[in-house]
Amino acid sequence: MTLFAKKVYKIVLNIPIGEVRSYKWVAQMCGRPKAFRAVGTILKNNPYPLIIPCHRVVKSNNELGGYVLGVKQKKLFLDLEKEIAACLANRD
């Protein structure tokens, strides 16, 4: 695994539950703003998709983009996480 891939995974691990970020945002956070396609390739090859939440990374126009487990699964995970985040926010 390359240092860049490790950096991508570390950044993606820190995206809060129920939120999304763009491939471009991840690339910028890695210090390589033009490497958004490389970010997509790295996430496509994510060996731990249930641990490293690559489903939280979407296209800049908020379209889902691809997902190693399929786009339907990506949408399901994102919808579920939004519900969880809302429940957590209302726990007062």
SVG drawing of the C-alpha trace seen along z (x, -y; Angstrom):
<svg xmlns="http://www.w3.org/2000/svg" viewBox="-34 -21 38 27">
<polyline fill="none" stroke="black" stroke-width="0.4" points="0.0,0.0 1.4,-3.4 1.8,-6.3 -0.8,-8.2 -3.3,-5.4 -2.7,-5.3 -3.3,-9.0 -6.6,-8.6 -7.8,-5.9 -6.9,-7.8 -8.8,-10.9 -11.8,-8.9 -11.8,-7.2 -12.4,-10.7 -15.5,-11.6 -18.2,-11.7 -21.1,-9.2 -24.0,-10.5 -21.9,-13.0 -20.3,-12.8 -17.3,-14.4 -16.3,-14.6 -13.4,-12.7 -12.0,-16.2 -12.2,-17.2 -10.3,-14.0 -7.6,-14.8 -7.3,-18.3 -7.0,-17.1 -4.2,-14.8 -2.3,-17.8 -2.9,-16.6 -6.0,-18.6 -5.8,-17.2 -5.6,-13.6 -9.4,-13.0 -9.4,-10.2 -6.6,-8.5 -8.6,-8.8 -11.5,-7.1 -9.2,-4.3 -7.8,-3.8 -11.3,-3.7 -12.4,-1.3 -9.7,1.1 -10.5,0.5 -9.7,3.9 -11.9,3.1 -15.1,1.3 -17.0,2.0 -14.2,0.5 -12.9,-2.3 -16.2,-4.1 -15.5,-4.8 -19.2,-4.9 -19.1,-8.4 -17.2,-9.8 -19.3,-11.0 -18.8,-13.1 -18.5,-16.9 -22.1,-17.2 -23.3,-14.9 -24.0,-12.0 -23.0,-8.8 -20.3,-7.6 -19.2,-4.0 -18.8,-1.7 -16.9,1.6 -20.1,3.3 -22.4,1.6 -24.2,-1.7 -27.4,-0.4 -25.4,0.7 -23.7,-2.7 -27.1,-4.4 -28.4,-2.0 -25.4,-2.7 -25.6,-6.5 -29.4,-6.5 -28.9,-4.3 -26.1,-6.5 -28.2,-9.6 -30.8,-8.0 -28.2,-7.0 -26.7,-10.5 -30.2,-12.0 -30.9,-9.6 -27.5,-10.5 -28.2,-14.2 -31.6,-13.8 -30.2,-11.9 -30.5,-14.7"/>
</svg>
